[in-house]
Amino acid sequence: TTDGNYYVGSNQYGLWQMTPRPGVTDPATWVRISGLPTSAINALAATNDGSLYIGTENAGLWRMDPQKKFSKVSEVTGSRVREGGLVYDPTVSPAMLYVLTNDALTVLRIP
């Protein structure tokens, strides 16, 4: 993400943030991020505005803003975001996020 952190989603263990620590013996610190309604994560996409979009197995699409606050993306139907079902395209203006769920393909415009 734009803040220099990396994120990993697990189908069992939820969302994790990895903060690189260059030049330190321990190369990174890991922190579990809480606040989502499920621990089953299928897809992640970071956007140029500093957000992280989180596709879940059973709770739809969520957005984590740069302040790490979560909000459900109500424009996306379906409860299951498919594995690999988030594709961010920053080459167009405004940028687009493609979201593939068990219900539909939705295109979101990201300002």
N, C-alpha and C positions, 0 to 999 in steps of 0.2 A: 504494500500500500504506500501511499505518498508520505506517510510518517516514517518510513524505513523499516517497518515491522513486516514479518511474514505470518501468514495464517494457514492453519491446517484444520481440515474438518474430518471427523471420524464418524462412521456409521454407529459406533457404540459409545464413544467417549467425548462427543461434542466438539466445540470450537476451541482451538488453542492458538495463542499468540507466541511467536518466537521473535525475540529481540536480539539481533546480532551484537556481539561485543568484540569488535576487532582488537587484536593485541592483548586480549585477556586469556589466561590459561583455559578457563571454561568458555568455549566459543559462543555460547548463547544462553539466554534464560528463557524458560518456557512457563507460561501462565495460562491456566484454563479460564476462558471467558464465559461467564454465566449470564443468564438473562433471556435465553431462548426457551421456547416452550418444549423443546425436544433436544435430545442428544444425537439424533440421527441426521447427519449432514451428508448430502449427496454432491453438492457443487458449490464453488466459490468464484466470485468475480470481483476484482478491485477496479474502481473507476477513478478517473482523473480528478474528481472532486473530493477524493479522500475517503469515499464510502467503500464498504465491503458488502456485497450482496451475497446472501447465504440461502442456498436452496436446500430444503429439508425433505426428508422421506415422507413425512406425514403432517406437516404444518405449513406448507406453502413456502413462499418467498419472503425473506426478511432483509431489511437494510440496517447495517450498523453504520452510524454516521461517524465523523472523525472524533467526536467526543465519546464514542463507544456506547451510544444510546441506540436501542433497537426499536424498529417500527415495522409492522407487517405491511407488505406491499399489496394493497387491496385491489389494484388494477389487474393482478395476475390471478387467474382462476386455476383451480386444481390444487390438491393438497400435496402432491408428490412432484417435486422438481426432479427430473430425470438426471442420472449420473452423467456428467458432462453437459448438462442442459442449460448452462449459462455461457453465453459468448458476448463479450464486450467489443464493440467496434468504435474506437475513438477517431477514425479517419473521416467521419462525416460530421456535419454540424447541424443540430446538436448530436452528440454521440448517441449510439444505440446499444441497448442491452437486449439480446434475444434470450427468451426464457421458454424452455420446453418443459411442459408439465404433463401429467396424466390426462389433462383436459384439453389443452390447446397450446399453440405457439403464440406467444405474446411478444411484441416489440415495444420496449419502453424507450422514450427519448430522455437522455440524461443531460441536463443543461451544463 
